[in-house]
Amino acid sequence: MLYQQLEDVVNLHTLPRSIAYRWVNRHEIAAFAGSAVIAAEDQHFITHYGFDIKAINTAFQHYQKGRSVHGASTISQQTAKNLFLIPAKSWLRKGLEAWFTCLLELLWDKPRILEMYMNIAEFGDHIYGIEAASQHYFGVSAKQLTRSQCALLAAVLPNPKTLKIDRPSAYVLSRQRWILKQMRPLP
């Protein structure tokens, strides 16, 4: 009876879910994680200054031809967007993202940017950061992740709401294998 009254007042299925999150410093993250993320998201991360001009040009050409645009944002840009901006797509947001990306590249070194990215990236519905993802999906800390687990986590980063770590599609498994082949130790 009381439950029915509560359900009438508040639809219990629409209550907000809690967010799984726990910050860890770069020394508490498996070494494979950084190389998996770089392989998956931004293979020129170490050598560019926040922007991958070649990827931007390719994306712009796709845009001009009416094709869908994806793959031009660097880890630095994604970090800037996730830290300071809302996910809405607009030219204003892209301009602000560029500004914040320049600031990040000026103020932080690459290991710090990568550490920040891995701690704020979404790895699933309400699961943010590599530590929360490690605990949720594998029952281990981020430091204990295997090479294969790191590649699987990185495989869903383009779209963690659609691509699933706990129920990987053939595409996600194929992407994981590709990432494993692309992974190199960080300098």
N, C-alpha and C positions, 0 to 999 in steps of 0.2 A: 504494500500500500504506500509506504513512505517512498520507496524507489519509484513508483509510478508518479507520485507527486513531483519528485525531483526531475524525472524525465520530462514531465509536462512543462516545467519551468525552464529547464536547460536541456537541450539536446546533447546528451552525454557523448555522442559520437563526434561532436564538433569542438570538444574541449581541446585546447592547444596541447601538443605533445611536448615533452621536455626535450631539450637539446643535449645530446651526448658530446662532451668536449672536455679535454684536459691538455693543457700546454705542456710540452716537453722541450728541453733545449736540444740542440743538434747532437750533443754527445749521448743523448738518450734515444736516438733514432738509429736503426740499422744502417750501416754504410750503403747497402744496396738501395735503400729507399731514394736517396738523392739521385743516383744514376738512373733508376727506373723512371722517376718523374721527369728528369731531363730528356731521357729517351722518348718518353711518351708525349711530352708537352712542348719541348723547346730545345732541340738539339744544338742550337747555336747559343744557348744561354751563357756559356762561359766567355764567348768571344764578342757578343754584341753589347751595346750600351743601353739596353732597355727596349730596343726596337729591332725587329728582324725585317729590314728593308725589302729583301727578296720576297719574303712571305707576304708582306703588305702589298707589294706590286702584283703578285699573283692573285691575291684576294681582290684587289681593285679590278684586275682584268676580268675575273669571274663576275664581279658586280656589274661591270659594263656590258657583259654578254647576257645579263639577266639570270645568271646562275646563283645558287646559294653560296654565301660567303662564310667560310670557317677556316680556322687554323692559322690566323695571322697574329693572334695575341701571344706575347711572350710570357714567361713566368713572372717577370718584373711587372708587366702590365696587369696580369691577373691578380698579382699581390696588391697592387695599387687599387684596383677596382674593388677587391674584396675587403680591403682595409678601410677605404674612405668613401666609397660610392655605393649607390643602389644598383641593382642589376638591370634596371630599365635601359632599353636601347635608344640612344639619341646621339646626335652629333655633339651636343653640349656635354653629355657624359663622357663621350670619347675624348673631347678636348681636355676635360678635367683629368681623365685617366692619363693622358699624355703628360700633363703637368706633374701629377703625382709620381708617375713613372720616372721622370727626370730627377725629381727630388730623391726618390729611393735610390736610384743609381748613383747619385752624388753623395748621399749620406751613409749608405750601407755597402758592405762588400757583398760579393756573390753568395758566400755561405750564409750570411745573415738573411738575404732575400729569400734563398731557398728554404731556410729554417722557418721563416715566417710563412711562406706559402704552404709548406707541408702542415703547419699548425692551424691554418685557417681554411684550407681547401675542404670542400664538401665531398664526402665519400659515400654518401647515401642519404636517405630521408632523415633529416635531423641529426646526422652524424658528421661532425666537423673535426678536422685535425686527424693526423696520422695515429696518435695515441688512442683516441676514442675508436677509430676504425679498427685498429689492431685488436683492441680488447673486444669489441663487438663481434667482429667476423672470425677472429682466430683464437681468442681467449689468451693472448699473449701481449706483452708490452711491445711498443714500437722498436725497442732495442733488440728484441728476440725474433723479429720478422726474418723469414728466409728470403732468398733471392726471388723465388717463385711467387711468394706472397706479396712482396713489394711490387712485382710486375703486375699482378692481378689488381692490386689497389690502384696503381697508375693507369691501368687499362680502362677504368670507368671515369676518369677525371674529365673527359670532354662533356659527359652528360650523366652525372651520378644519379639523377632521378629516374632515368630510363635504363641505363646500364647497371646491372646488378652484380655485386660481388658474391652474395650468398646463393644466387641462382644465375650463374653466368651463362649467357647465350653462346652460340657457336662463334658469333662475332667477337664477344669479349674474350673468349679462350684463344681465338686466332690473334687478337690484338695482344694478349698476354705473351704468346709465343714470339710475336714480332718484337715486342719490347725486350724480352729476354735476349734476343739476338742483337739488339741495338745497344744494350747496356755496356757501358765502359766505366772503369773506375774513375772517380773524380780526381782532378789534379790537386 
